[in-house]
Amino acid sequence: MEIKIRDLDVRAVKVLDEEAKKQRVSRNVFLKRMVEDTVKFDGIKLAEKELDVTVSRVADGLEMTFKRLNQLEKHTLKLYLLLCDAIGLDPKEADYILEKTFGFDEKDGD
């Protein structure tokens, strides 16, 4: 596709020509690279913004999950202690029974 730029300042054209000469390419090739690089850079910035939003949402989800698991752990412990009390069993004895019967080890959970 061909694009034309009108009414460009003469000093800007000289700067473009000097830079193109340094890179040993024509003004057209130099301008083409600049435009394409700008578009790629803008695309990368957009992708980074989308990634930031996604990471933020994942972090929020993980935080919410952590809070729910923490609450679940507290409620489970309360139910465990209530059950031990209801059946007249010392929680330490219950831990021993569970460890021997099912191979539960308190160190696995830490």
PALUM-353453 format. One line per field, with one value per atom (N, C-alpha, C): residue in one letter; atom name; x, y, z. Coordinates in Angstrom, 3 decimals. Example, Ala and Ser with C-alpha at 12.3 -4.5 7.8 and 13.67 -1.06 7.14 Angstrom:
// PALUM-353453
rest <- a:a:a:s:s:s
atom <- N:CA:C:N:CA:C
px <- 13.190:12.300:13.200:12.850:13.670:12.900
py <- -5.690:-4.500:-3.300:-2.250:-1.060:0.030
pz <- 7.800:7.800:7.800:7.080:7.140:7.870
This chain:
// PALUM-353453
rest <- m:m:m:e:e:e:i:i:i:k:k:k:i:i:i:r:r:r:d:d:d:l:l:l:d:d:d:v:v:v:r:r:r:a:a:a:v:v:v:k:k:k:v:v:v:l:l:l:d:d:d:e:e:e:e:e:e:a:a:a:k:k:k:k:k:k:q:q:q:r:r:r:v:v:v:s:s:s:r:r:r:n:n:n:v:v:v:f:f:f:l:l:l:k:k:k:r:r:r:m:m:m:v:v:v:e:e:e:d:d:d:t:t:t:v:v:v:k:k:k:f:f:f:d:d:d:g:g:g:i:i:i:k:k:k:l:l:l:a:a:a:e:e:e:k:k:k:e:e:e:l:l:l:d:d:d:v:v:v:t:t:t:v:v:v:s:s:s:r:r:r:v:v:v:a:a:a:d:d:d:g:g:g:l:l:l:e:e:e:m:m:m:t:t:t:f:f:f:k:k:k:r:r:r:l:l:l:n:n:n:q:q:q:l:l:l:e:e:e:k:k:k:h:h:h:t:t:t:l:l:l:k:k:k:l:l:l:y:y:y:l:l:l:l:l:l:l:l:l:c:c:c:d:d:d:a:a:a:i:i:i:g:g:g:l:l:l:d:d:d:p:p:p:k:k:k:e:e:e:a:a:a:d:d:d:y:y:y:i:i:i:l:l:l:e:e:e:k:k:k:t:t:t:f:f:f:g:g:g:f:f:f:d:d:d:e:e:e:k:k:k:d:d:d:g:g:g:d:d:d
atom <- N:CA:C:N:CA:C:N:CA:C:N:CA:C:N:CA:C:N:CA:C:N:CA:C:N:CA:C:N:CA:C:N:CA:C:N:CA:C:N:CA:C:N:CA:C:N:CA:C:N:CA:C:N:CA:C:N:CA:C:N:CA:C:N:CA:C:N:CA:C:N:CA:C:N:CA:C:N:CA:C:N:CA:C:N:CA:C:N:CA:C:N:CA:C:N:CA:C:N:CA:C:N:CA:C:N:CA:C:N:CA:C:N:CA:C:N:CA:C:N:CA:C:N:CA:C:N:CA:C:N:CA:C:N:CA:C:N:CA:C:N:CA:C:N:CA:C:N:CA:C:N:CA:C:N:CA:C:N:CA:C:N:CA:C:N:CA:C:N:CA:C:N:CA:C:N:CA:C:N:CA:C:N:CA:C:N:CA:C:N:CA:C:N:CA:C:N:CA:C:N:CA:C:N:CA:C:N:CA:C:N:CA:C:N:CA:C:N:CA:C:N:CA:C:N:CA:C:N:CA:C:N:CA:C:N:CA:C:N:CA:C:N:CA:C:N:CA:C:N:CA:C:N:CA:C:N:CA:C:N:CA:C:N:CA:C:N:CA:C:N:CA:C:N:CA:C:N:CA:C:N:CA:C:N:CA:C:N:CA:C:N:CA:C:N:CA:C:N:CA:C:N:CA:C:N:CA:C:N:CA:C:N:CA:C:N:CA:C:N:CA:C:N:CA:C:N:CA:C:N:CA:C:N:CA:C:N:CA:C:N:CA:C:N:CA:C:N:CA:C:N:CA:C:N:CA:C:N:CA:C:N:CA:C:N:CA:C:N:CA:C:N:CA:C:N:CA:C:N:CA:C:N:CA:C
px <- 0.841:0.000:0.892:0.482:1.269:0.625:1.458:0.991:1.839:1.205:1.921:1.721:2.791:2.724:2.940:2.032:2.120:2.486:3.071:3.376:4.276:5.240:6.196:7.273:7.658:8.682:9.994:10.674:11.930:12.987:13.043:14.040:13.774:12.509:12.173:12.622:12.436:12.860:14.370:15.114:16.584:17.018:16.359:16.686:16.396:15.272:14.930:15.954:16.345:17.332:18.674:19.087:20.358:20.324:19.233:19.106:19.058:18.352:18.298:19.684:20.431:21.794:22.683:22.557:23.332:23.047:21.787:21.391:21.575:22.030:22.304:21.059:19.963:18.709:18.087:17.132:16.436:15.499:15.081:14.135:12.855:12.407:11.173:11.299:12.417:12.632:12.706:13.394:13.519:12.147:11.363:10.024:9.128:9.252:8.460:8.792:10.077:10.495:9.968:10.049:9.572:8.078:7.311:5.861:5.555:6.188:5.937:6.369:7.525:8.000:7.041:6.520:5.566:4.307:3.812:2.600:2.863:4.018:4.358:4.465:5.111:5.282:3.929:3.048:1.707:0.962:1.142:0.514:1.044:2.339:2.951:2.430:2.318:1.784:0.363:-0.450:-1.830:-1.859:-1.012:-0.953:-0.503:0.445:0.898:-0.220:-0.995:-2.121:-3.129:-3.429:-4.369:-3.820:-2.503:-1.875:-1.956:-1.715:-1.805:-3.209:-4.225:-5.610:-5.864:-5.401:-5.600:-4.885:-3.637:-2.867:-3.546:-4.063:-4.768:-6.003:-6.740:-7.942:-7.574:-6.494:-6.041:-5.605:-4.878:-4.441:-5.640:-6.650:-7.863:-8.544:-8.604:-9.206:-8.438:-7.123:-6.294:-6.454:-6.533:-6.723:-8.065:-9.107:-10.433:-10.416:-9.771:-9.685:-8.928:-7.827:-7.054:-7.910:-8.657:-9.515:-10.568:-11.154:-12.179:-11.582:-10.405:-9.758:-9.377:-8.940:-8.584:-9.811:-10.938:-12.184:-12.626:-12.507:-12.878:-12.028:-10.746:-9.862:-10.301:-10.635:-11.090:-12.389:-13.334:-14.613:-14.431:-13.556:-13.292:-12.687:-11.768:-11.161:-12.217:-13.086:-14.165:-15.060:-15.430:-16.281:-15.561:-14.286:-13.476:-13.464:-13.218:-13.186:-14.566:-15.606:-16.977:-17.306:-16.912:-17.150:-16.393:-15.134:-14.355:-15.041:-15.523:-16.211:-17.508:-18.238:-19.531:-19.369:-18.295:-18.117:-17.204:-16.788:-15.987:-14.577:-14.009:-12.654:-11.723:-10.563:-9.548:-9.023:-8.921:-8.433:-7.062:-6.213:-4.903:-5.074:-6.019:-6.309:-6.879:-7.757:-8.344:-7.256:-6.314:-5.197:-4.389:-4.137:-3.383:-4.122:-5.423:-6.239:-6.233:-6.434:-6.438:-5.081:-4.016:-2.672:-2.414:-2.790:-2.558:-3.491:-4.737:-5.718:-5.532:-5.359:-5.335:-3.973:-2.996:-1.667:-1.572:-2.486:-2.420:-1.227:-0.521:0.616:0.501:0.564:0.405:1.482:2.643:3.747:3.484:2.646:2.311:1.562:0.740:-0.075:0.686:1.845:2.615:3.452
py <- -1.165:0.000:1.235:2.223:3.441:4.549:5.266:6.379:7.598:8.740:9.986:10.923:11.656:12.635:14.007:14.904:16.250:17.260:18.365:19.524:19.184:18.319:17.959:19.029:19.424:20.446:20.004:20.949:20.664:20.147:20.717:20.270:18.824:18.442:17.069:16.113:16.539:15.696:15.521:16.591:16.501:15.524:15.597:14.676:13.241:13.022:11.678:11.192:12.069:11.690:11.349:12.130:11.847:10.504:10.238:8.960:7.790:7.973:6.919:6.670:7.749:7.619:6.862:7.164:6.458:4.958:4.625:3.215:2.579:3.396:2.942:2.363:3.078:2.702:3.967:3.771:4.923:5.535:6.773:7.448:6.632:6.092:5.302:4.065:3.357:2.157:2.549:3.655:4.119:4.457:5.219:5.584:4.355:3.426:2.187:1.438:1.329:0.650:1.367:2.697:3.473:3.240:3.290:3.097:1.683:0.692:-0.700:-0.963:-0.394:-0.573:0.071:1.239:1.924:1.092:0.541:-0.291:-1.532:-2.160:-3.344:-2.974:-1.840:-1.399:-1.129:-0.454:-0.194:-1.505:-2.472:-3.782:-4.475:-4.337:-4.946:-4.264:-2.922:-2.203:-2.636:-2.807:-3.249:-4.654:-5.535:-6.900:-6.889:-6.007:-5.910:-5.424:-4.457:-3.978:-5.099:-5.856:-6.975:-8.025:-8.268:-9.225:-8.728:-7.434:-6.867:-7.041:-6.807:-6.968:-8.428:-9.343:-10.772:-11.210:-10.773:-11.126:-10.560:-9.356:-8.743:-9.556:-9.993:-10.801:-12.141:-12.748:-14.022:-13.821:-12.718:-12.427:-12.226:-11.506:-11.310:-12.644:-13.499:-14.822:-15.674:-15.606:-16.373:-15.856:-14.541:-13.965:-14.393:-14.351:-14.762:-16.250:-17.073:-18.510:-18.763:-18.027:-18.176:-17.855:-16.743:-16.356:-17.422:-17.955:-18.996:-20.262:-20.657:-21.850:-21.641:-20.444:-20.142:-20.256:-19.699:-19.818:-21.276:-22.012:-23.425:-24.203:-23.891:-24.555:-24.276:-23.028:-22.671:-23.392:-23.397:-24.067:-25.573:-26.153:-27.596:-27.933:-27.098:-27.335:-27.222:-26.229:-26.081:-27.315:-27.796:-28.994:-30.212:-30.326:-31.439:-31.420:-30.241:-30.133:-30.382:-29.888:-30.123:-31.618:-32.295:-33.736:-34.495:-34.110:-34.767:-34.585:-33.382:-33.105:-33.910:-33.996:-34.698:-36.187:-36.779:-38.220:-38.497:-37.430:-37.601:-38.062:-37.604:-38.028:-36.822:-37.047:-35.987:-35.788:-34.550:-34.306:-34.939:-35.024:-35.662:-37.167:-37.767:-39.185:-39.395:-38.488:-38.579:-38.456:-37.534:-37.395:-38.694:-39.284:-40.535:-41.644:-41.742:-42.772:-42.564:-41.327:-41.030:-41.327:-40.978:-41.227:-42.729:-43.474:-44.924:-45.620:-45.175:-45.832:-45.477:-44.197:-43.747:-43.244:-43.264:-42.810:-41.290:-40.576:-39.106:-38.701:-37.736:-37.227:-35.722:-35.159:-33.705:-32.945:-33.500:-32.818:-32.676:-33.539:-33.440:-32.167:-31.686:-30.502:-29.210:-29.234:-27.995:-27.591
pz <- 0.000:0.000:0.000:-0.670:-0.781:0.044:0.796:1.614:1.283:1.159:0.892:2.073:2.405:3.478:2.853:3.113:2.538:3.602:3.162:3.998:5.186:4.958:6.003:6.060:7.238:7.436:6.795:6.139:5.424:6.391:7.595:8.576:8.996:9.114:9.470:8.372:7.108:5.979:6.005:6.310:6.381:7.475:8.618:9.718:9.302:8.654:8.172:7.153:6.238:5.222:5.852:6.863:7.544:8.252:8.918:9.637:8.659:7.562:6.534:5.964:5.758:5.219:6.193:7.493:8.526:8.494:8.254:8.227:6.850:5.900:4.530:3.853:4.039:3.385:2.798:1.934:1.359:2.395:2.145:3.028:3.138:2.029:2.015:2.917:2.782:3.609:5.079:5.352:6.731:7.328:6.587:7.052:7.224:6.291:6.372:7.660:7.968:9.198:10.433:10.426:11.574:11.818:10.745:10.874:11.353:10.752:11.143:12.582:12.978:14.353:15.350:14.988:15.869:16.048:14.956:15.030:15.880:15.692:16.494:17.965:18.257:19.644:20.291:19.561:20.087:20.341:19.457:19.652:20.888:21.113:22.301:23.557:23.523:24.689:24.995:23.956:24.151:24.752:24.239:24.772:26.229:26.564:27.949:28.863:28.398:29.199:29.434:28.381:28.520:29.482:29.402:30.314:31.751:31.965:33.311:33.886:33.063:33.512:33.882:33.040:33.296:34.570:34.737:35.939:37.181:37.074:38.205:38.574:37.558:37.830:38.464:37.982:38.549:39.996:40.247:41.616:42.532:42.051:42.850:43.138:42.125:42.302:43.295:43.223:44.165:45.586:45.728:47.059:47.650:46.828:47.287:47.657:46.834:47.116:48.405:48.610:49.846:51.065:50.987:52.117:52.393:51.312:51.501:52.099:51.626:52.179:53.639:53.957:55.339:56.235:55.773:56.538:56.653:55.562:55.562:56.554:56.607:57.560:58.998:59.281:60.634:60.989:60.055:60.312:60.465:59.684:59.778:61.135:61.594:62.904:64.010:63.897:64.894:64.906:63.709:63.631:64.196:63.945:64.445:65.971:66.537:67.999:68.598:67.935:68.398:68.365:67.301:67.193:68.280:68.508:69.565:70.918:71.165:72.429:72.532:71.417:71.423:71.711:71.205:71.439:72.627:73.312:74.530:74.259:73.173:72.801:72.854:73.466:73.501:72.068:71.576:70.210:69.932:70.953:70.767:70.516:71.229:71.006:69.608:69.190:67.847:66.781:66.984:66.043:65.971:67.113:67.158:66.418:66.647:65.993:64.474:64.050:62.604:61.968:62.687:62.159:62.017:62.993:62.952:61.957:61.896:61.041:59.573:59.296:57.905:57.434:58.306:57.926:57.818:58.463:58.467:59.303:58.834:59.578:59.622:60.795:60.931:60.164:60.008:59.323:57.822:57.256:55.826:55.517:56.454:56.225:56.404:57.015:57.278:56.117
